[in-house]
Amino acid sequence: MYPEDLKYTAEHEWVKVGEGPARVGITDFAQDALGDIVYVQLPDAGTTVAATAVCAEVESTKSVSDIYAPVSGTIAEVNTALADAPERINDDPYGDGWMFEIEMSDPSEVEQLLDAAAYRRLVEEQ
């Protein structure tokens, strides 16, 4: 349910770090708690973001939720497909439902994030 190759925040974002920018989205737990997602406001490419700062917003039939940058850096790319199909986040939160990519300014920040086992424990406690 929580891919082992990702890092997680306590606010339910995930980060995939590899070659190039870090890809960010919200977890399956978060999309399930939100319900049907109807609108996504993403940051603009080129925007500088700080770790833990609000940088996007997701609106569902239940509520509006802030999305926090899991790491600091510059927005390299956004998933423009979400403008016309925000439900992709519900359907495939770790794939087609990714939200944006960050060119990290401090890659060591990833070490402060949760691994899959720690995130699973956090979710079980909620």
Backbone hydrogen bonds in HBPLUS format (Angstrom, degrees):
<---DONOR---> <-ACCEPTOR-->    atom                        ^
c    i                          cat <-CA-CA->   ^        H-A-AA   ^      H-
h    n   atom  resd res      DA  || num        DHA   H-A  angle D-A-AA Bond
n    s   type  num  typ     dist DA aas  dist angle  dist       angle   num
A0006-LEU N   A0003-PRO O   3.40 MM   3  5.89 164.2  2.43 114.3 116.0     1
A0007-LYS N   A0015-VAL O   2.97 MM   8  5.19 161.1  2.01 148.0 154.2     2
A0015-VAL N   A0007-LYS O   2.83 MM   8  5.19 146.1  1.95 148.7 152.0     3
A0008-TYR N   A0114-LEU O   2.79 MM 106  4.85 154.2  1.86 138.9 146.2     4
A0114-LEU N   A0008-TYR O   2.80 MM 106  4.85 156.4  1.85 157.0 151.6     5
A0009-THR N   A0013-GLU O   2.97 MM   4  5.34 146.9  2.08 150.6 152.8     6
A0012-HIS N   A0009-THR O   3.11 MM   3  5.33 160.5  2.15 110.6 112.4     7
A0027-THR N   A0012-HIS O   2.96 MM  15  5.57 161.3  1.99 150.2 150.8     8
A0014-TRP N   A0025-GLY O   2.83 MM  11  5.39 159.4  1.87 137.9 142.0     9
A0025-GLY N   A0014-TRP O   3.19 MM  11  5.39 151.9  2.28 137.5 141.8    10
A0016-LYS N   A0023-ARG O   2.80 MM   7  5.07 155.3  1.86 146.4 154.0    11
A0023-ARG N   A0016-LYS O   2.99 MM   7  5.07 153.0  2.07 145.7 144.9    12
A0022-ALA N   A0102-ILE O   2.82 MM  80  5.14 154.1  1.88 153.7 145.0    13
A0102-ILE N   A0022-ALA O   2.78 MM  80  5.14 155.7  1.84 146.6 152.2    14
A0024-VAL N   A0100-PHE O   2.80 MM  76  5.45 153.7  1.86 169.7 178.6    15
A0099-MET N   A0024-VAL O   2.74 MM  75  5.78 165.0  1.76 153.6 158.6    16
A0100-PHE N   A0024-VAL O   3.35 MM  76  5.45 155.8  2.42 133.1 140.0    17
A0031-GLN N   A0027-THR O   3.00 MM   4  6.36 167.5  2.01 157.3 159.5    18
A0032-ASP N   A0028-ASP O   2.98 MM   4  6.04 155.1  2.04 146.9 153.9    19
A0033-ALA N   A0029-PHE O   2.98 MM   4  6.18 155.5  2.04 146.7 153.4    20
A0034-LEU N   A0030-ALA O   2.94 MM   4  6.15 150.7  2.03 150.6 158.7    21
A0035-GLY N   A0031-GLN O   3.12 MM   4  6.21 147.8  2.23 141.6 148.7    22
A0061-THR N   A0036-ASP O   2.95 MM  25  5.72 139.2  2.12 147.2 159.3    23
A0038-VAL N   A0059-GLU O   2.81 MM  21  5.86 156.4  1.87 146.8 154.9    24
A0039-TYR N   A0059-GLU O   3.22 MM  20  5.03 149.0  2.32 144.6 140.7    25
A0059-GLU N   A0039-TYR O   2.80 MM  20  5.03 176.1  1.81 154.4 153.8    26
A0041-GLN N   A0057-GLU O   2.79 MM  16  5.02 170.3  1.80 151.2 154.6    27
A0057-GLU N   A0041-GLN O   2.91 MM  16  5.02 153.7  1.98 143.4 149.3    28
A0047-THR N   A0044-ASP O   3.11 MM   3  5.70 157.6  2.16 139.0 139.8    29
A0046-GLY N   A0075-ILE O   2.74 MM  29  5.18 170.6  1.75 144.8 147.8    30
A0075-ILE N   A0047-THR O   2.78 MM  28  5.37 166.1  1.80 157.7 160.7    31
A0049-VAL N   A0073-GLY O   2.75 MM  24  5.48 165.5  1.77 160.1 165.2    32
A0073-GLY N   A0049-VAL O   2.94 MM  24  5.48 161.2  1.98 151.7 151.2    33
A0053-ALA N   A0050-ALA O   3.01 MM   3  5.49 159.5  2.05 138.7 139.9    34
A0052-THR N   A0069-ALA O   2.68 MM  17  5.27 161.7  1.72 169.5 162.9    35
A0069-ALA N   A0053-ALA O   2.88 MM  16  5.65 162.3  1.91 156.8 158.1    36
A0055-CYS N   A0067-ILE O   2.83 MM  12  5.98 169.9  1.84 168.5 168.2    37
A0056-ALA N   A0067-ILE O   3.32 MM  11  4.87 146.7  2.43 137.6 135.7    38
A0067-ILE N   A0056-ALA O   2.86 MM  11  4.87 156.7  1.91 135.1 129.9    39
A0058-VAL N   A0065-SER O   2.86 MM   7  5.27 163.9  1.88 156.2 161.7    40
A0065-SER N   A0058-VAL O   2.79 MM   7  5.27 166.8  1.81 158.4 162.8    41
A0060-SER N   A0063-SER O   2.75 MM   3  5.32 173.8  1.75 170.4 172.5    42
A0105-SER N   A0072-SER O   3.02 MM  33  5.82 159.3  2.06 122.0 127.0    43
A0074-THR N   A0103-GLU O   3.06 MM  29  5.19 154.1  2.13 135.6 139.4    44
A0103-GLU N   A0074-THR O   2.78 MM  29  5.19 168.9  1.79 158.2 155.9    45
A0076-ALA N   A0101-GLU O   2.75 MM  25  5.43 155.1  1.81 139.3 147.2    46
A0101-GLU N   A0077-GLU O   2.78 MM  24  5.17 154.6  1.85 155.1 154.7    47
A0080-THR N   A0078-VAL O   3.04 MM   2  5.71 117.7  2.45 110.1  93.5    48
A0079-ASN N   A0099-MET O   2.92 MM  20  5.27 162.9  1.95 146.7 142.3    49
A0082-LEU N   A0079-ASN O   3.10 MM   3  5.97 163.9  2.13 122.9 127.0    50
A0083-ALA N   A0080-THR O   3.12 MM   3  5.73 158.7  2.17 116.2 121.8    51
A0085-ALA N   A0081-ALA O   3.06 MM   4  6.11 137.8  2.25 140.8 153.3    52
A0088-ARG N   A0085-ALA O   3.06 MM   3  5.94 169.8  2.07 125.4 128.0    53
A0089-ILE N   A0086-PRO O   3.11 MM   3  6.06 161.7  2.15 124.2 127.1    54
A0090-ASN N   A0087-GLU O   2.96 MM   3  5.17 120.6  2.32 101.7 116.0    55
A0091-ASP N   A0087-GLU O   2.96 MM   4  6.29 160.5  1.99 154.1 160.1    56
A0092-ASP N   A0088-ARG O   2.80 MM   4  5.69 159.9  1.84 149.5 153.2    57
A0095-GLY N   A0092-ASP O   3.09 MM   3  5.28 158.3  2.14 110.9 117.8    58
A0097-GLY N   A0092-ASP O   2.82 MM   5  5.25 143.8  1.96 159.9 150.8    59
A0098-TRP N   A0095-GLY O   3.13 MM   3  5.92 150.4  2.22 129.9 128.7    60
A0109-GLU N   A0106-ASP O   2.96 MM   3  5.94 171.5  1.97 133.5 136.1    61
A0110-VAL N   A0107-PRO O   3.21 MM   3  5.95 159.3  2.26 118.8 123.1    62
A0111-GLU N   A0108-SER O   3.03 MM   3  5.62 146.7  2.14 113.9 122.0    63
A0112-GLN N   A0109-GLU O   3.04 MM   3  5.61 155.6  2.10 114.9 121.8    64
A0113-LEU N   A0110-VAL O   3.03 MM   3  5.42 159.7  2.08 112.9 119.5    65
A0119-TYR N   A0115-ASP O   2.93 MM   4  6.15 159.3  1.98 158.2 164.9    66
A0120-ARG N   A0116-ALA O   2.90 MM   4  6.03 157.6  1.95 147.3 153.5    67
A0121-ARG N   A0117-ALA O   3.10 MM   4  6.36 156.0  2.15 145.7 151.2    68
A0122-LEU N   A0118-ALA O   3.05 MM   4  6.31 155.0  2.11 144.0 150.7    69
A0123-VAL N   A0119-TYR O   2.97 MM   4  6.27 161.8  2.00 157.0 160.6    70
A0124-GLU N   A0120-ARG O   3.00 MM   4  6.20 157.2  2.05 148.1 154.6    71
A0125-GLU N   A0121-ARG O   3.10 MM   4  6.32 138.5  2.28 143.2 153.2    72
A0125-GLU N   A0122-LEU O   3.19 MM   3  5.27 130.8  2.45  96.1 108.7    73
A0126-GLN N   A0123-VAL O   3.10 MM   3  5.27 145.5  2.22 102.4 112.5    74
